[in-house]
C-alpha cells in the first residue's frame, strides 16, 4: 500500500502568491499483521511525543485506523487511547 493511493504516504502542496512548496508525508503508521492483513493507524500530533531512545521514535497516546485484508478491503476499525483499545467491524 505504499504506491499511488497509499494510506500512509502522500504529497502535500502549498501555494502562496510568491512560492510553491511541496513535501512528502510518510506517517509510518502501516504495519503488517498476520495472514496478509495490514493495519494502518493515524494519530493527532497534539497527543504525540518523541521518546528518549536514540532512534527518535515517536509515541502517541491516541491512535485510530483500520485493519485491511489481503484484498485491500477494510475489516475492522480500531481506536487506541493509552492501554485501552476498541475494535469494531468496518462498515460494508
Chimera marker file (.cmm) of the C-alpha trace (Angstrom):
<marker_set name="trace">
<marker id="1" x="0.000" y="0.000" z="0.000" r="1" g="1" b="0" radius="0.5"/>
<marker id="2" x="2.892" y="2.410" z="-0.492" r="1" g="1" b="0" radius="0.5"/>
<marker id="3" x="2.356" y="3.356" z="-4.134" r="1" g="1" b="0" radius="0.5"/>
<marker id="4" x="-0.272" y="5.630" z="-5.658" r="1" g="1" b="0" radius="0.5"/>
<marker id="5" x="-3.310" y="5.654" z="-3.422" r="1" g="1" b="0" radius="0.5"/>
<marker id="6" x="-1.279" y="4.882" z="-0.303" r="1" g="1" b="0" radius="0.5"/>
<marker id="7" x="-2.961" y="5.486" z="3.044" r="1" g="1" b="0" radius="0.5"/>
<marker id="8" x="0.291" y="6.351" z="4.810" r="1" g="1" b="0" radius="0.5"/>
<marker id="9" x="2.366" y="8.257" z="2.220" r="1" g="1" b="0" radius="0.5"/>
<marker id="10" x="1.273" y="11.276" z="0.206" r="1" g="1" b="0" radius="0.5"/>
<marker id="11" x="2.489" y="14.569" z="-1.237" r="1" g="1" b="0" radius="0.5"/>
<marker id="12" x="1.407" y="17.925" z="0.208" r="1" g="1" b="0" radius="0.5"/>
<marker id="13" x="1.491" y="21.176" z="-1.763" r="1" g="1" b="0" radius="0.5"/>
<marker id="14" x="1.197" y="24.752" z="-0.520" r="1" g="1" b="0" radius="0.5"/>
<marker id="15" x="0.994" y="27.739" z="-2.854" r="1" g="1" b="0" radius="0.5"/>
<marker id="16" x="1.351" y="31.382" z="-1.924" r="1" g="1" b="0" radius="0.5"/>
<marker id="17" x="1.475" y="34.372" z="-4.309" r="1" g="1" b="0" radius="0.5"/>
<marker id="18" x="5.295" y="34.114" z="-4.434" r="1" g="1" b="0" radius="0.5"/>
<marker id="19" x="6.158" y="30.457" z="-3.805" r="1" g="1" b="0" radius="0.5"/>
<marker id="20" x="5.142" y="26.845" z="-4.273" r="1" g="1" b="0" radius="0.5"/>
<marker id="21" x="6.201" y="24.394" z="-1.574" r="1" g="1" b="0" radius="0.5"/>
<marker id="22" x="5.911" y="20.619" z="-1.759" r="1" g="1" b="0" radius="0.5"/>
<marker id="23" x="6.861" y="17.886" z="0.649" r="1" g="1" b="0" radius="0.5"/>
<marker id="24" x="6.233" y="14.175" z="1.100" r="1" g="1" b="0" radius="0.5"/>
<marker id="25" x="4.453" y="12.910" z="4.206" r="1" g="1" b="0" radius="0.5"/>
<marker id="26" x="5.318" y="9.432" z="5.429" r="1" g="1" b="0" radius="0.5"/>
<marker id="27" x="3.259" y="8.615" z="8.505" r="1" g="1" b="0" radius="0.5"/>
<marker id="28" x="4.966" y="5.305" z="9.162" r="1" g="1" b="0" radius="0.5"/>
<marker id="29" x="1.649" y="4.099" z="10.551" r="1" g="1" b="0" radius="0.5"/>
<marker id="30" x="1.438" y="0.971" z="8.422" r="1" g="1" b="0" radius="0.5"/>
<marker id="31" x="2.271" y="-2.430" z="9.890" r="1" g="1" b="0" radius="0.5"/>
<marker id="32" x="1.993" y="-5.968" z="8.537" r="1" g="1" b="0" radius="0.5"/>
<marker id="33" x="-0.298" y="-8.220" z="10.539" r="1" g="1" b="0" radius="0.5"/>
<marker id="34" x="-0.843" y="-11.980" z="10.364" r="1" g="1" b="0" radius="0.5"/>
<marker id="35" x="-2.488" y="-13.703" z="7.389" r="1" g="1" b="0" radius="0.5"/>
<marker id="36" x="-1.635" y="-10.866" z="4.975" r="1" g="1" b="0" radius="0.5"/>
<marker id="37" x="-3.565" y="-8.222" z="6.893" r="1" g="1" b="0" radius="0.5"/>
<marker id="38" x="-2.275" y="-4.642" z="7.056" r="1" g="1" b="0" radius="0.5"/>
<marker id="39" x="-3.018" y="-2.239" z="9.898" r="1" g="1" b="0" radius="0.5"/>
<marker id="40" x="-2.986" y="1.479" z="9.086" r="1" g="1" b="0" radius="0.5"/>
<marker id="41" x="-3.085" y="3.842" z="12.041" r="1" g="1" b="0" radius="0.5"/>
<marker id="42" x="-3.018" y="7.620" z="12.335" r="1" g="1" b="0" radius="0.5"/>
<marker id="43" x="-2.700" y="9.936" z="15.294" r="1" g="1" b="0" radius="0.5"/>
<marker id="44" x="-3.001" y="13.592" z="16.197" r="1" g="1" b="0" radius="0.5"/>
<marker id="45" x="0.330" y="15.350" z="16.809" r="1" g="1" b="0" radius="0.5"/>
<marker id="46" x="-1.116" y="17.054" z="19.874" r="1" g="1" b="0" radius="0.5"/>
<marker id="47" x="-1.077" y="13.631" z="21.594" r="1" g="1" b="0" radius="0.5"/>
<marker id="48" x="2.409" y="12.541" z="20.470" r="1" g="1" b="0" radius="0.5"/>
<marker id="49" x="5.925" y="12.994" z="21.833" r="1" g="1" b="0" radius="0.5"/>
<marker id="50" x="9.473" y="11.958" z="20.989" r="1" g="1" b="0" radius="0.5"/>
<marker id="51" x="10.678" y="9.079" z="23.146" r="1" g="1" b="0" radius="0.5"/>
<marker id="52" x="14.013" y="9.050" z="24.969" r="1" g="1" b="0" radius="0.5"/>
<marker id="53" x="15.567" y="6.310" z="22.802" r="1" g="1" b="0" radius="0.5"/>
<marker id="54" x="18.366" y="7.043" z="20.311" r="1" g="1" b="0" radius="0.5"/>
<marker id="55" x="16.174" y="6.191" z="17.287" r="1" g="1" b="0" radius="0.5"/>
<marker id="56" x="13.994" y="9.278" z="17.638" r="1" g="1" b="0" radius="0.5"/>
<marker id="57" x="10.872" y="7.153" z="17.913" r="1" g="1" b="0" radius="0.5"/>
<marker id="58" x="7.524" y="8.888" z="18.274" r="1" g="1" b="0" radius="0.5"/>
<marker id="59" x="4.958" y="7.641" z="20.786" r="1" g="1" b="0" radius="0.5"/>
<marker id="60" x="1.312" y="8.694" z="20.802" r="1" g="1" b="0" radius="0.5"/>
<marker id="61" x="-1.428" y="8.357" z="23.390" r="1" g="1" b="0" radius="0.5"/>
<marker id="62" x="-4.135" y="8.261" z="20.690" r="1" g="1" b="0" radius="0.5"/>
<marker id="63" x="-4.220" y="6.041" z="17.575" r="1" g="1" b="0" radius="0.5"/>
<marker id="64" x="-7.078" y="5.358" z="15.176" r="1" g="1" b="0" radius="0.5"/>
<marker id="65" x="-7.302" y="3.431" z="11.936" r="1" g="1" b="0" radius="0.5"/>
<marker id="66" x="-8.307" y="0.261" z="10.140" r="1" g="1" b="0" radius="0.5"/>
<marker id="67" x="-7.099" y="-3.270" z="9.552" r="1" g="1" b="0" radius="0.5"/>
<marker id="68" x="-7.228" y="-4.275" z="5.875" r="1" g="1" b="0" radius="0.5"/>
<marker id="69" x="-7.385" y="-7.786" z="4.463" r="1" g="1" b="0" radius="0.5"/>
<marker id="70" x="-5.125" y="-9.118" z="1.680" r="1" g="1" b="0" radius="0.5"/>
<marker id="71" x="-7.683" y="-7.890" z="-0.887" r="1" g="1" b="0" radius="0.5"/>
<marker id="72" x="-7.409" y="-4.287" z="0.436" r="1" g="1" b="0" radius="0.5"/>
<marker id="73" x="-10.888" y="-4.186" z="1.989" r="1" g="1" b="0" radius="0.5"/>
<marker id="74" x="-11.258" y="-2.739" z="5.488" r="1" g="1" b="0" radius="0.5"/>
<marker id="75" x="-12.036" y="-5.479" z="8.022" r="1" g="1" b="0" radius="0.5"/>
<marker id="76" x="-12.074" y="-3.664" z="11.365" r="1" g="1" b="0" radius="0.5"/>
<marker id="77" x="-11.836" y="-0.150" z="12.751" r="1" g="1" b="0" radius="0.5"/>
<marker id="78" x="-9.616" y="0.485" z="15.769" r="1" g="1" b="0" radius="0.5"/>
<marker id="79" x="-9.227" y="3.276" z="18.315" r="1" g="1" b="0" radius="0.5"/>
<marker id="80" x="-6.468" y="3.085" z="20.929" r="1" g="1" b="0" radius="0.5"/>
<marker id="81" x="-6.193" y="5.513" z="23.849" r="1" g="1" b="0" radius="0.5"/>
<marker id="82" x="-3.261" y="4.606" z="26.084" r="1" g="1" b="0" radius="0.5"/>
<marker id="83" x="-3.736" y="0.949" z="27.045" r="1" g="1" b="0" radius="0.5"/>
<marker id="84" x="-7.472" y="0.960" z="26.134" r="1" g="1" b="0" radius="0.5"/>
<marker id="85" x="-8.401" y="-0.379" z="22.676" r="1" g="1" b="0" radius="0.5"/>
<marker id="86" x="-11.788" y="-0.500" z="20.945" r="1" g="1" b="0" radius="0.5"/>
<marker id="87" x="-12.301" y="-2.616" z="17.816" r="1" g="1" b="0" radius="0.5"/>
<marker id="88" x="-15.407" y="-2.972" z="15.675" r="1" g="1" b="0" radius="0.5"/>
<marker id="89" x="-16.257" y="-4.377" z="12.273" r="1" g="1" b="0" radius="0.5"/>
<marker id="90" x="-15.743" y="-1.964" z="9.387" r="1" g="1" b="0" radius="0.5"/>
<marker id="91" x="-18.940" y="-0.888" z="7.602" r="1" g="1" b="0" radius="0.5"/>
<marker id="92" x="-19.533" y="-2.739" z="4.330" r="1" g="1" b="0" radius="0.5"/>
<link id1="1" id2="2" r="1" g="1" b="0" radius="0.2"/>
<link id1="2" id2="3" r="1" g="1" b="0" radius="0.2"/>
<link id1="3" id2="4" r="1" g="1" b="0" radius="0.2"/>
<link id1="4" id2="5" r="1" g="1" b="0" radius="0.2"/>
<link id1="5" id2="6" r="1" g="1" b="0" radius="0.2"/>
<link id1="6" id2="7" r="1" g="1" b="0" radius="0.2"/>
<link id1="7" id2="8" r="1" g="1" b="0" radius="0.2"/>
<link id1="8" id2="9" r="1" g="1" b="0" radius="0.2"/>
<link id1="9" id2="10" r="1" g="1" b="0" radius="0.2"/>
<link id1="10" id2="11" r="1" g="1" b="0" radius="0.2"/>
<link id1="11" id2="12" r="1" g="1" b="0" radius="0.2"/>
<link id1="12" id2="13" r="1" g="1" b="0" radius="0.2"/>
<link id1="13" id2="14" r="1" g="1" b="0" radius="0.2"/>
<link id1="14" id2="15" r="1" g="1" b="0" radius="0.2"/>
<link id1="15" id2="16" r="1" g="1" b="0" radius="0.2"/>
<link id1="16" id2="17" r="1" g="1" b="0" radius="0.2"/>
<link id1="17" id2="18" r="1" g="1" b="0" radius="0.2"/>
<link id1="18" id2="19" r="1" g="1" b="0" radius="0.2"/>
<link id1="19" id2="20" r="1" g="1" b="0" radius="0.2"/>
<link id1="20" id2="21" r="1" g="1" b="0" radius="0.2"/>
<link id1="21" id2="22" r="1" g="1" b="0" radius="0.2"/>
<link id1="22" id2="23" r="1" g="1" b="0" radius="0.2"/>
<link id1="23" id2="24" r="1" g="1" b="0" radius="0.2"/>
<link id1="24" id2="25" r="1" g="1" b="0" radius="0.2"/>
<link id1="25" id2="26" r="1" g="1" b="0" radius="0.2"/>
<link id1="26" id2="27" r="1" g="1" b="0" radius="0.2"/>
<link id1="27" id2="28" r="1" g="1" b="0" radius="0.2"/>
<link id1="28" id2="29" r="1" g="1" b="0" radius="0.2"/>
<link id1="29" id2="30" r="1" g="1" b="0" radius="0.2"/>
<link id1="30" id2="31" r="1" g="1" b="0" radius="0.2"/>
<link id1="31" id2="32" r="1" g="1" b="0" radius="0.2"/>
<link id1="32" id2="33" r="1" g="1" b="0" radius="0.2"/>
<link id1="33" id2="34" r="1" g="1" b="0" radius="0.2"/>
<link id1="34" id2="35" r="1" g="1" b="0" radius="0.2"/>
<link id1="35" id2="36" r="1" g="1" b="0" radius="0.2"/>
<link id1="36" id2="37" r="1" g="1" b="0" radius="0.2"/>
<link id1="37" id2="38" r="1" g="1" b="0" radius="0.2"/>
<link id1="38" id2="39" r="1" g="1" b="0" radius="0.2"/>
<link id1="39" id2="40" r="1" g="1" b="0" radius="0.2"/>
<link id1="40" id2="41" r="1" g="1" b="0" radius="0.2"/>
<link id1="41" id2="42" r="1" g="1" b="0" radius="0.2"/>
<link id1="42" id2="43" r="1" g="1" b="0" radius="0.2"/>
<link id1="43" id2="44" r="1" g="1" b="0" radius="0.2"/>
<link id1="44" id2="45" r="1" g="1" b="0" radius="0.2"/>
<link id1="45" id2="46" r="1" g="1" b="0" radius="0.2"/>
<link id1="46" id2="47" r="1" g="1" b="0" radius="0.2"/>
<link id1="47" id2="48" r="1" g="1" b="0" radius="0.2"/>
<link id1="48" id2="49" r="1" g="1" b="0" radius="0.2"/>
<link id1="49" id2="50" r="1" g="1" b="0" radius="0.2"/>
<link id1="50" id2="51" r="1" g="1" b="0" radius="0.2"/>
<link id1="51" id2="52" r="1" g="1" b="0" radius="0.2"/>
<link id1="52" id2="53" r="1" g="1" b="0" radius="0.2"/>
<link id1="53" id2="54" r="1" g="1" b="0" radius="0.2"/>
<link id1="54" id2="55" r="1" g="1" b="0" radius="0.2"/>
<link id1="55" id2="56" r="1" g="1" b="0" radius="0.2"/>
<link id1="56" id2="57" r="1" g="1" b="0" radius="0.2"/>
<link id1="57" id2="58" r="1" g="1" b="0" radius="0.2"/>
<link id1="58" id2="59" r="1" g="1" b="0" radius="0.2"/>
<link id1="59" id2="60" r="1" g="1" b="0" radius="0.2"/>
<link id1="60" id2="61" r="1" g="1" b="0" radius="0.2"/>
<link id1="61" id2="62" r="1" g="1" b="0" radius="0.2"/>
<link id1="62" id2="63" r="1" g="1" b="0" radius="0.2"/>
<link id1="63" id2="64" r="1" g="1" b="0" radius="0.2"/>
<link id1="64" id2="65" r="1" g="1" b="0" radius="0.2"/>
<link id1="65" id2="66" r="1" g="1" b="0" radius="0.2"/>
<link id1="66" id2="67" r="1" g="1" b="0" radius="0.2"/>
<link id1="67" id2="68" r="1" g="1" b="0" radius="0.2"/>
<link id1="68" id2="69" r="1" g="1" b="0" radius="0.2"/>
<link id1="69" id2="70" r="1" g="1" b="0" radius="0.2"/>
<link id1="70" id2="71" r="1" g="1" b="0" radius="0.2"/>
<link id1="71" id2="72" r="1" g="1" b="0" radius="0.2"/>
<link id1="72" id2="73" r="1" g="1" b="0" radius="0.2"/>
<link id1="73" id2="74" r="1" g="1" b="0" radius="0.2"/>
<link id1="74" id2="75" r="1" g="1" b="0" radius="0.2"/>
<link id1="75" id2="76" r="1" g="1" b="0" radius="0.2"/>
<link id1="76" id2="77" r="1" g="1" b="0" radius="0.2"/>
<link id1="77" id2="78" r="1" g="1" b="0" radius="0.2"/>
<link id1="78" id2="79" r="1" g="1" b="0" radius="0.2"/>
<link id1="79" id2="80" r="1" g="1" b="0" radius="0.2"/>
<link id1="80" id2="81" r="1" g="1" b="0" radius="0.2"/>
<link id1="81" id2="82" r="1" g="1" b="0" radius="0.2"/>
<link id1="82" id2="83" r="1" g="1" b="0" radius="0.2"/>
<link id1="83" id2="84" r="1" g="1" b="0" radius="0.2"/>
<link id1="84" id2="85" r="1" g="1" b="0" radius="0.2"/>
<link id1="85" id2="86" r="1" g="1" b="0" radius="0.2"/>
<link id1="86" id2="87" r="1" g="1" b="0" radius="0.2"/>
<link id1="87" id2="88" r="1" g="1" b="0" radius="0.2"/>
<link id1="88" id2="89" r="1" g="1" b="0" radius="0.2"/>
<link id1="89" id2="90" r="1" g="1" b="0" radius="0.2"/>
<link id1="90" id2="91" r="1" g="1" b="0" radius="0.2"/>
<link id1="91" id2="92" r="1" g="1" b="0" radius="0.2"/>
</marker_set>
